[in-house]
């Protein structure tokens, strides 16, 4: 009579067990490659988003410097609309 440990060892050393292990290793490598590629792409997109946010900030800052009263009026209008939206949800 064999115990479960011996049965497991025999199954793991069988051709099917070795093939399953090789397949699992290949899938693991594919997943690692995919994750690395995804990480690189996400980093690139994040850097682009940071650059765009900086450009938008610079443009907004220049617009406020050029015409501060218009910027103040826009800010007040947005604040009023936000207040209306928030107060009607209650």
N, CA and C atoms as a LAMMPS dump frame, in Angstrom:
ITEM: TIMESTEP
0
ITEM: NUMBER OF ATOMS
270
ITEM: BOX BOUNDS ff ff ff
-5.0000000000000000e+02 5.0000000000000000e+02
-5.0000000000000000e+02 5.0000000000000000e+02
-5.0000000000000000e+02 5.0000000000000000e+02
ITEM: ATOMS id mol type element x y z
1 1 1 N 0.846 -1.171 0
2 1 2 C 0 0 0
3 1 3 C 0.9 1.245 0
4 2 1 N 0.552 2.204 -0.841
5 2 2 C 1.367 3.415 -0.932
6 2 3 C 0.669 4.544 -0.188
7 3 1 N 1.492 5.404 0.341
8 3 2 C 0.908 6.557 1.037
9 3 3 C 0.744 7.721 0.05
10 4 1 N -0.013 8.726 0.414
11 4 2 C -0.267 9.841 -0.507
12 4 3 C 1.001 10.572 -0.942
13 5 1 N 1.989 10.634 -0.075
14 5 2 C 3.231 11.321 -0.405
15 5 3 C 3.955 10.611 -1.54
16 6 1 N 4.029 9.293 -1.481
17 6 2 C 4.693 8.533 -2.543
18 6 3 C 3.922 8.648 -3.856
19 7 1 N 2.61 8.628 -3.763
20 7 2 C 1.785 8.773 -4.961
21 7 3 C 2.016 10.133 -5.601
22 8 1 N 2.095 11.167 -4.798
23 8 2 C 2.345 12.51 -5.309
24 8 3 C 3.71 12.583 -5.986
25 9 1 N 4.737 11.997 -5.375
26 9 2 C 6.078 12.01 -5.963
27 9 3 C 6.095 11.306 -7.304
28 10 1 N 5.415 10.159 -7.382
29 10 2 C 5.37 9.42 -8.648
30 10 3 C 4.641 10.22 -9.723
31 11 1 N 3.552 10.871 -9.337
32 11 2 C 2.791 11.666 -10.305
33 11 3 C 3.604 12.867 -10.776
34 12 1 N 4.321 13.49 -9.87
35 12 2 C 5.124 14.661 -10.231
36 12 3 C 6.275 14.282 -11.15
37 13 1 N 6.806 13.092 -11.016
38 13 2 C 7.932 12.649 -11.843
39 13 3 C 7.481 11.965 -13.122
40 14 1 N 6.202 11.821 -13.324
41 14 2 C 5.702 11.183 -14.542
42 14 3 C 5.852 12.144 -15.712
43 15 1 N 5.796 11.62 -16.945
44 15 2 C 5.886 12.51 -18.11
45 15 3 C 4.793 13.587 -18.108
46 16 1 N 3.581 13.234 -17.713
47 16 2 C 2.502 14.216 -17.675
48 16 3 C 2.786 15.275 -16.617
49 17 1 N 3.34 14.871 -15.479
50 17 2 C 3.673 15.82 -14.424
51 17 3 C 4.76 16.781 -14.858
52 18 1 N 5.787 16.245 -15.546
53 18 2 C 6.866 17.111 -16.035
54 18 3 C 6.347 18.079 -17.095
55 19 1 N 5.462 17.58 -17.965
56 19 2 C 4.895 18.446 -18.99
57 19 3 C 4.04 19.547 -18.359
58 20 1 N 3.274 19.184 -17.346
59 20 2 C 2.459 20.189 -16.65
60 20 3 C 3.351 21.243 -16.001
61 21 1 N 4.458 20.815 -15.417
62 21 2 C 5.376 21.763 -14.782
63 21 3 C 6.001 22.693 -15.825
64 22 1 N 6.382 22.14 -16.979
65 22 2 C 6.958 22.969 -18.044
66 22 3 C 5.93 23.964 -18.574
67 23 1 N 4.688 23.502 -18.724
68 23 2 C 3.629 24.39 -19.198
69 23 3 C 3.375 25.512 -18.196
70 24 1 N 3.332 25.155 -16.927
71 24 2 C 3.125 26.164 -15.886
72 24 3 C 4.27 27.174 -15.883
73 25 1 N 5.486 26.716 -16.078
74 25 2 C 6.642 27.615 -16.116
75 25 3 C 6.55 28.552 -17.32
76 26 1 N 6.159 28.012 -18.472
77 26 2 C 6.025 28.835 -19.678
78 26 3 C 4.925 29.882 -19.506
79 27 1 N 3.824 29.483 -18.919
80 27 2 C 2.729 30.433 -18.678
81 27 3 C 3.198 31.512 -17.705
82 28 1 N 3.928 31.122 -16.675
83 28 2 C 4.456 32.098 -15.721
84 28 3 C 5.383 33.097 -16.39
85 29 1 N 6.23 32.626 -17.298
86 29 2 C 7.129 33.527 -18.014
87 29 3 C 6.342 34.475 -18.921
88 30 1 N 5.298 33.946 -19.581
89 30 2 C 4.462 34.794 -20.437
90 30 3 C 3.763 35.873 -19.618
91 31 1 N 3.261 35.501 -18.467
92 31 2 C 2.586 36.465 -17.605
93 31 3 C 3.579 37.524 -17.12
94 32 1 N 4.77 37.11 -16.778
95 32 2 C 5.808 38.061 -16.342
96 32 3 C 6.143 39.036 -17.46
97 33 1 N 6.313 38.518 -18.685
98 33 2 C 6.603 39.389 -19.831
99 33 3 C 5.463 40.381 -20.067
100 34 1 N 4.227 39.881 -19.977
101 34 2 C 3.063 40.751 -20.171
102 34 3 C 3.023 41.842 -19.103
103 35 1 N 3.275 41.467 -17.859
104 35 2 C 3.248 42.44 -16.763
105 35 3 C 4.351 43.485 -16.94
106 36 1 N 5.533 43.05 -17.367
107 36 2 C 6.619 43.999 -17.6
108 36 3 C 6.264 44.979 -18.712
109 37 1 N 5.684 44.461 -19.801
110 37 2 C 5.285 45.304 -20.921
111 37 3 C 4.205 46.291 -20.497
112 38 1 N 3.238 45.804 -19.752
113 38 2 C 2.167 46.668 -19.257
114 38 3 C 2.715 47.755 -18.338
115 39 1 N 3.67 47.399 -17.497
116 39 2 C 4.274 48.367 -16.584
117 39 3 C 5.021 49.456 -17.352
118 40 1 N 5.753 49.062 -18.38
119 40 2 C 6.474 50.047 -19.197
120 40 3 C 5.499 51.003 -19.876
121 41 1 N 4.417 50.439 -20.439
122 41 2 C 3.44 51.289 -21.121
123 41 3 C 2.741 52.221 -20.139
124 42 1 N 2.408 51.718 -18.959
125 42 2 C 1.751 52.555 -17.954
126 42 3 C 2.675 53.675 -17.499
127 43 1 N 3.942 53.376 -17.339
128 43 2 C 4.899 54.417 -16.933
129 43 3 C 5.009 55.496 -18.001
130 44 1 N 5.03 55.081 -19.256
131 44 2 C 5.116 56.039 -20.354
132 44 3 C 3.87 56.927 -20.386
133 45 1 N 2.693 56.33 -20.223
134 45 2 C 1.464 57.114 -20.23
135 45 3 C 1.392 58.058 -19.026
136 46 1 N 1.865 57.602 -17.878
137 46 2 C 1.885 58.451 -16.69
138 46 3 C 2.78 59.66 -16.91
139 47 1 N 3.934 59.438 -17.523
140 47 2 C 4.85 60.551 -17.802
141 47 3 C 4.202 61.536 -18.77
142 48 1 N 3.5 61.016 -19.778
143 48 2 C 2.81 61.894 -20.718
144 48 3 C 1.729 62.703 -20.009
145 49 1 N 0.987 62.057 -19.112
146 49 2 C -0.066 62.753 -18.373
147 49 3 C 0.525 63.841 -17.489
148 50 1 N 1.664 63.563 -16.866
149 50 2 C 2.315 64.583 -16.04
150 50 3 C 2.735 65.776 -16.891
151 51 1 N 3.292 65.507 -18.067
152 51 2 C 3.701 66.592 -18.959
153 51 3 C 2.497 67.431 -19.388
154 52 1 N 1.394 66.747 -19.732
155 52 2 C 0.191 67.468 -20.159
156 52 3 C -0.382 68.291 -19.011
157 53 1 N -0.373 67.753 -17.802
158 53 2 C -0.883 68.497 -16.645
159 53 3 C -0.031 69.741 -16.4
160 54 1 N 1.263 69.609 -16.55
161 54 2 C 2.145 70.771 -16.403
162 54 3 C 1.863 71.827 -17.452
163 55 1 N 1.621 71.395 -18.695
164 55 2 C 1.314 72.34 -19.765
165 55 3 C -0.016 73.061 -19.502
166 56 1 N -1.018 72.304 -19.043
167 56 2 C -2.321 72.906 -18.744
168 56 3 C -2.185 73.907 -17.601
169 57 1 N -1.412 73.543 -16.588
170 57 2 C -1.199 74.462 -15.469
171 57 3 C -0.535 75.747 -15.954
172 58 1 N 0.484 75.61 -16.769
173 58 2 C 1.178 76.798 -17.285
174 58 3 C 0.236 77.675 -18.104
175 59 1 N -0.601 77.048 -18.93
176 59 2 C -1.554 77.814 -19.748
177 59 3 C -2.568 78.529 -18.865
178 60 1 N -3.087 77.826 -17.868
179 60 2 C -4.062 78.439 -16.968
180 60 3 C -3.429 79.582 -16.185
181 61 1 N -2.213 79.383 -15.733
182 61 2 C -1.519 80.425 -14.985
183 61 3 C -1.311 81.659 -15.858
184 62 1 N -0.93 81.46 -17.094
185 62 2 C -0.731 82.593 -18.003
186 62 3 C -2.049 83.307 -18.28
187 63 1 N -3.142 82.549 -18.419
188 63 2 C -4.448 83.165 -18.683
189 63 3 C -4.904 83.994 -17.492
190 64 1 N -4.678 83.498 -16.283
191 64 2 C -5.06 84.247 -15.086
192 64 3 C -4.224 85.51 -14.974
193 65 1 N -2.96 85.424 -15.313
194 65 2 C -2.09 86.621 -15.27
195 65 3 C -2.541 87.672 -16.283
196 66 1 N -2.985 87.199 -17.471
197 66 2 C -3.419 88.128 -18.512
198 66 3 C -4.722 88.827 -18.147
199 67 1 N -5.684 88.063 -17.604
200 67 2 C -7.013 88.625 -17.355
201 67 3 C -7.565 88.071 -16.041
202 68 1 N -7.145 88.633 -14.907
203 68 2 C -7.556 88.085 -13.614
204 68 3 C -9.048 88.217 -13.322
205 69 1 N -9.71 89.258 -13.831
206 69 2 C -11.143 89.421 -13.556
207 69 3 C -11.968 88.338 -14.248
208 70 1 N -11.626 88.008 -15.459
209 70 2 C -12.335 86.935 -16.165
210 70 3 C -12.122 85.612 -15.441
211 71 1 N -10.909 85.355 -14.996
212 71 2 C -10.625 84.12 -14.263
213 71 3 C -11.431 84.055 -12.972
214 72 1 N -11.549 85.182 -12.287
215 72 2 C -12.337 85.234 -11.054
216 72 3 C -13.815 84.996 -11.34
217 73 1 N -14.326 85.58 -12.411
218 73 2 C -15.734 85.383 -12.782
219 73 3 C -16.003 83.921 -13.134
220 74 1 N -15.105 83.3 -13.844
221 74 2 C -15.261 81.879 -14.197
222 74 3 C -15.239 81.026 -12.936
223 75 1 N -14.314 81.32 -12.026
224 75 2 C -14.231 80.554 -10.78
225 75 3 C -15.501 80.7 -9.955
226 76 1 N -16.044 81.922 -9.875
227 76 2 C -17.296 82.14 -9.146
228 76 3 C -18.458 81.384 -9.8
229 77 1 N -18.519 81.4 -11.119
230 77 2 C -19.578 80.676 -11.831
231 77 3 C -19.506 79.182 -11.6
232 78 1 N -18.312 78.635 -11.658
233 78 2 C -18.14 77.199 -11.413
234 78 3 C -18.505 76.872 -9.971
235 79 1 N -18.104 77.708 -9.037
236 79 2 C -18.45 77.488 -7.633
237 79 3 C -19.951 77.535 -7.408
238 80 1 N -20.636 78.494 -8.064
239 80 2 C -22.087 78.584 -7.947
240 80 3 C -22.759 77.33 -8.497
241 81 1 N -22.349 76.893 -9.685
242 81 2 C -22.929 75.685 -10.279
243 81 3 C -22.674 74.457 -9.41
244 82 1 N -21.481 74.352 -8.872
245 82 2 C -21.172 73.232 -7.98
246 82 3 C -22.063 73.267 -6.746
247 83 1 N -22.277 74.449 -6.195
248 83 2 C -23.158 74.595 -5.035
249 83 3 C -24.59 74.2 -5.347
250 84 1 N -25.082 74.56 -6.52
251 84 2 C -26.437 74.202 -6.926
252 84 3 C -26.557 72.683 -7.059
253 85 1 N -25.593 72.069 -7.687
254 85 2 C -25.626 70.613 -7.882
255 85 3 C -25.576 69.89 -6.532
256 86 1 N -24.729 70.317 -5.646
257 86 2 C -24.579 69.671 -4.349
258 86 3 C -25.82 69.876 -3.491
259 87 1 N -26.394 71.072 -3.527
260 87 2 C -27.548 71.336 -2.679
261 87 3 C -28.81 70.649 -3.168
262 88 1 N -28.944 70.367 -4.467
263 88 2 C -30.146 69.688 -4.969
264 88 3 C -30.112 68.187 -4.747
265 89 1 N -29.001 67.626 -4.415
266 89 2 C -28.896 66.179 -4.182
267 89 3 C -29.393 65.769 -2.811
268 90 1 N -29.582 66.678 -1.931
269 90 2 C -29.996 66.343 -0.562
270 90 3 C -31.423 66.029 -0.472
